[in-house]
Each structure stands twice: as C-alpha cells, then as structure tokens.
Amino acid sequence: QPYFGEPSVFVSYSRGDVFDDVVAALEDDGFVWWDIFAISQHEPADVESIADAVAACSSLALVVVSWRDPQPLGRVWCLYELWTAINLGKDLRLLATRKNFDDFQSILMVVPYIDVRKAQAANVDDKRRLFRRILESRRGGFVEMNRQIGNALQEGLARMTMPPLHEAPPSALLES
C-alpha cells in the first residue's frame, strides 16, 4: 500500500496535545492532510493554504484528546479550520481516544461557551490574519462563526460513534 496519496480527511488538532494521543484518535481512513507535514502555519499565505486543503478533503476530523480540556476549541487555527469546513459543507467528524469516553459529558458543558475572540494562537500575527480573514468573509463575523461552530459541534456530538454498550463505561452513556 502506498504511503502518499490524495487526502480525504483534513486533521484539525491542538499542537498542545500529546502527539501519540492525536495519532491514537485517528481512524484508518486512508490518506489525511496534516499541517505539520505540509506547511508552516506562520506564513501569511498559509491562511489560503488551509482553506484550499480543507476544500480538497471530503471531511474534517477534529481530534479532541481530552473532553475536560478540549484544547482545539480554544485555538484560533482549529476554530478557523472547523468554520471553513462548515462553510464548505464538509462532513465533520469528532475523534477522541477511547479513554475519553468516560467523560463525554464534560465537552457538552464547553460547547456553548466557545468564543473565537478568546481563542489563542502561538503567533499573534497569525491571530490577526485569521481575525481579518473572518471579518472580511462577510459571513456574520465572530458571533455567527461561534453560532455555526456550536451548532456543528452539537450535531457532531449527537452523531458521534460511541463504543458498543458492552464496552462503554456507564458514565459514557448520556442520560435521557
């Protein structure tokens, strides 16, 4: 089997998470687009590169290593990638390591408070560039972006594949 090919999944994750945990959450979906192997996000042209990469993939996989501290939801790059995928009509998949299923409800408490204006970036120039791009898009600015991301995440969480009942710890099941 070849090691390189056309990616079908754009991987969005926080660089603050442990690399092995991010890899463990990925499913065997064939080829993925992963920024650390393709670009340096600190170049001005990379905002366009990210949008083009998301457009070239059929889905975006948001890797959340910890439900209690979902780092991608506090990172401006991840939120921008997610928002781009939403606006392009891409399939959104939330991925986590199996160890996180016992704390599934924690992320439900975080989603309503996502605010891209409070999101962090390692490089302040990146944050400025992304914010400018968001405002220039004429898609409703930060308030609309937050609403779209919140709705998409709630839908994604509702569709998320949980482990089979015989494997899931009791706390992984949402109460009705």
C-alpha positions in Angstrom: 0.0 0.0 0.0 1.4 3.5 -0.9 2.3 5.9 1.9 1.2 9.0 -0.1 -1.9 9.9 -2.0 -4.8 12.3 -2.3 -6.1 13.1 1.3 -9.7 12.7 2.0 -9.6 13.8 5.7 -8.3 17.1 7.0 -6.9 16.6 10.5 -7.6 19.5 12.9 -6.0 19.2 16.4 -4.2 21.2 19.0 -0.4 21.1 18.9 -0.6 21.3 22.7 -2.0 17.8 22.9 0.4 14.8 23.1 1.2 13.7 19.5 0.7 9.9 20.3 -2.8 10.7 21.7 -3.7 12.6 18.5 -2.5 9.7 16.3 -4.4 7.2 18.5 -7.6 9.0 17.9 -7.3 8.9 14.1 -9.1 6.1 12.4 -7.7 4.2 9.4 -9.4 6.4 6.8 -6.8 6.3 4.1 -4.8 9.5 3.4 -5.1 12.5 5.7 -4.0 16.1 5.4 -2.0 17.1 8.4 -0.5 20.5 8.7 2.8 19.6 10.4 3.7 17.5 7.4 2.6 20.0 4.7 3.0 23.7 5.7 4.3 26.1 8.3 1.2 27.9 9.5 3.2 31.1 10.3 3.5 32.3 6.8 0.9 34.8 5.5 -0.1 32.6 2.5 -0.9 29.7 4.9 -4.4 31.0 5.6 -5.2 30.4 1.9 -3.4 27.1 2.0 -5.5 25.9 4.9 -8.7 26.9 3.2 -7.6 25.1 0.0 -6.6 22.0 1.9 -10.0 21.8 3.7 -11.7 22.3 0.3 -9.7 19.4 -1.2 -10.8 16.9 1.5 -14.2 15.4 1.9 -14.3 15.7 5.7 -12.6 17.4 8.6 -11.7 15.3 11.7 -11.5 17.4 14.8 -9.3 15.5 17.3 -10.2 16.2 20.9 -7.8 14.4 23.2 -9.4 15.5 26.4 -13.1 16.1 26.9 -12.4 18.1 30.1 -9.9 20.4 28.4 -10.8 20.3 24.7 -7.7 22.3 23.5 -8.7 22.6 19.8 -11.9 24.5 20.9 -9.6 27.2 22.4 -7.2 27.5 19.4 -8.0 30.1 16.7 -6.4 27.9 13.9 -8.6 24.9 14.8 -11.7 27.1 15.0 -10.9 28.7 11.7 -10.4 25.2 10.1 -13.6 24.0 11.6 -15.5 27.1 10.4 -14.0 26.8 6.9 -15.2 23.1 6.7 -18.7 24.1 7.9 -19.0 26.8 5.2 -17.7 24.4 2.5 -20.3 21.8 3.5 -17.7 19.3 4.6 -18.5 16.3 6.8 -17.4 17.0 10.4 -16.2 14.1 12.5 -15.2 14.4 16.1 -12.5 11.9 17.2 -11.2 11.1 20.6 -9.1 8.3 22.2 -11.2 5.6 23.8 -10.0 6.7 27.2 -12.1 9.8 26.9 -15.5 8.2 26.5 -15.9 8.0 30.3 -16.0 11.8 30.4 -18.2 12.6 27.4 -20.5 15.0 29.3 -17.6 17.4 30.0 -17.4 18.6 26.4 -21.2 19.2 26.3 -20.6 21.9 29.0 -17.8 23.6 27.0 -19.5 23.9 23.6 -21.9 26.7 24.5 -19.0 28.9 25.6 -16.8 28.7 22.5 -15.8 32.2 21.6 -13.3 32.6 18.7 -12.4 36.1 20.0 -11.0 34.5 23.2 -9.2 31.7 21.3 -5.4 31.5 21.4 -2.7 31.3 18.8 1.0 30.7 19.3 1.8 33.6 17.0 -0.1 36.9 17.5 0.3 37.8 13.8 -1.5 34.5 12.9 -4.4 35.5 15.1 -4.6 39.0 13.5 -4.5 37.4 10.0 -7.2 34.9 10.8 -9.4 37.5 12.5 -9.1 39.8 9.5 -10.0 36.9 7.2 -13.1 36.1 9.3 -14.3 39.7 9.3 -13.6 40.1 5.5 -15.5 37.0 4.7 -18.8 38.8 5.3 -20.3 35.7 6.9 -21.6 37.3 10.0 -18.3 37.9 11.9 -17.4 36.3 15.2 -20.9 35.9 16.6 -22.1 34.0 13.5 -18.9 32.0 13.5 -19.4 31.0 17.1 -23.0 30.0 16.4 -22.1 27.9 13.4 -19.3 26.1 15.3 -21.5 25.5 18.3 -24.3 24.1 16.2 -22.0 21.9 14.2 -20.3 20.5 17.3 -23.6 19.8 18.9 -24.7 17.9 15.8 -21.4 16.1 15.6 -21.6 15.1 19.3 -25.1 13.8 18.7 -23.9 11.6 15.8 -20.6 10.6 17.4 -19.9 6.9 17.4 -19.8 5.7 21.0 -18.2 2.4 21.9 -20.6 -0.6 22.0 -22.7 -0.7 25.2 -20.8 -3.8 26.5 -17.5 -1.8 26.2 -18.7 1.6 27.3 -18.3 2.6 31.0 -21.7 3.6 32.5 -20.8 7.3 32.6 -20.2 7.3 28.8 -23.9 7.0 28.2 -25.9 10.2 28.1 -28.9 10.3 30.4 -32.2 10.8 28.6 
